[in-house]
């Protein structure tokens, strides 16, 4: 009999005795490593984890609501039991070589179960399906509990999903086939190397024990070279932001310049990652005179700067600067996530003042109606604005919590995949550009954060005419009449697409809504050349009132929403009018420094004097 090919041998699962011996040896050696580490850290003080959430009361309320209806709870338990019995029956049929079918399947884009053993090996297929069945019923039970207020429902639903994700069999050495193979083939070196990675990360963390948000080797990405490398210049700055203008790539450009307003909790270069997925590079190549705001990383001096300051000294100041730099009286503006919320408030402010300098507005993953704000609202309870401490006392904590909050929303991609890769497989961190950007966080002025949480997430005042007053103007979103383009993404947990859709109903002008594939980041940063994710449009003469009605009659398109947006933008008034190419610094505003600028250069880079 001929032996199987080498590739098949490499992917075969090891014998049980071999696995046991490997783990025994690892356990003995790991114990010695841990003892040495504990002696070393004991000299510096005792470590206590303290990443707390206000969840005890929520889950007590959930328990009470479930027990009020024992019949419904029993029905749920019976349904889960039936699924497990069916799984057992189908597994027995499969083991005897008879036709069978899967009772539970992971989502098509769930990369946790990509290893072939999860499908081909009887035991691992059973473990996978058992986990998926339990996870589905547990989450449905929590989500379907009657009598909970919406805040409590969202809180327990979010944290239950965190619990379910943490207990996935892929996160444990004995139930991950890839880790099993690696452990035996390397004689346990992967686990020992992973343990060293873990101890090193704990040693580098703060006293709360949070792991440092390092997505890869700190030298793997360099701003201005590997990331944020699109040629451009800083042409304006004040205390809160720098404005970057990108160099023209051709002899002509569209008349109306393009201004991008990113969120203030991360650096701007999510729009300028690598050459292959840089939105600003692509926009410049399409002939747009492209500008972007780079928010400062605020220090103690800026702790009391609020939302109105970011409106006046941020978006409005940037529009003034773009007008001076381009010589044009109107600008197209794009806002992303929190930056989009700020942009909508700015447009309402401008509408009240009869300021018509914005020709069109694009909102990417932006909440305006916060009636169902998604998981970020729950996880934001751990954010610094709710601690009662000032930005000056928690600069580093606010940055770490900003990154941690986003990571928890995307735990499978940003936490557990790293755990498996670094600590179980013992590999070096993979230097992903999006992970690097997510770790490169910005601190938050206390006043800004508290205003945003209290007035928008908690009180949902932005959708109320006159609900908030900013820089002396009562804000009424319905007065915004400029053409608006809304992008939501179908798997977005930060800005749920139905909530984005609700907000798209609020402005009073013409609107286009597009639903992209994937999630908050990957669905937004989706260059046409990648040919991924796709998007849905609905060409009804009016935007349906309900999100479900939009999707039920929508058309699915392949590729990127970027091209759809480009066509929409050029179809607006004077959208396709061309002028000679503009270069940074050639008009009223002179070049201050090269992009990416000092404000994006790191936490310890002091802001240049305005």
Secondary structure, DSSP 8 states (H G I E B T S, - for coil): -----HHHHHHS---HHHHHHHHHHHHHHHHHHHHHHHHHHHTT---------S-HHHHHHHHHHHHHTHHHHHHHHHHHHHHHHHHHHHHHHHHTT-----S----TT-GGG-STHHHHSHHHHHHHHHHHHHHHHHHHHHHT-TT--HHHHHHHHHHHHHHHHHT-GGGSGGG-HHHHHHHHHTTTHHHHHHHHHHHHHHHHS-TT-------S-TTS--BTTTBS-S-EEEEEE-SSEEEEEE---SSEEESSEEEEE--TTB-GGGGSSSGGG-HHHHHHHTT--EEEEEE----GGGTT--HHHHIIIIIIHHHHHHHHHH--S-EEEEEETHHHHHHHHHHHHHHHTT---EEEEEEES--S--TT--HHHHHGGGSGGGTT--TTT-HHHHHHHHHHHHHHHTHIIIIIHHIIIIIIS-------HHHHHHHSB----HHHHHHHIIIIIIT--TTSTTS-EETTEE--GGG--SEEEEEEETT-SSS-HHHHHHHHTTSSS-EEEEEESS-TTTTTS--GGG--S-EEE---SS--SSHHHHHHT-EEESS-HHHHHHHHHHHSTTTT-EEE---TTSSSS---EETT-STTS-TTS-----
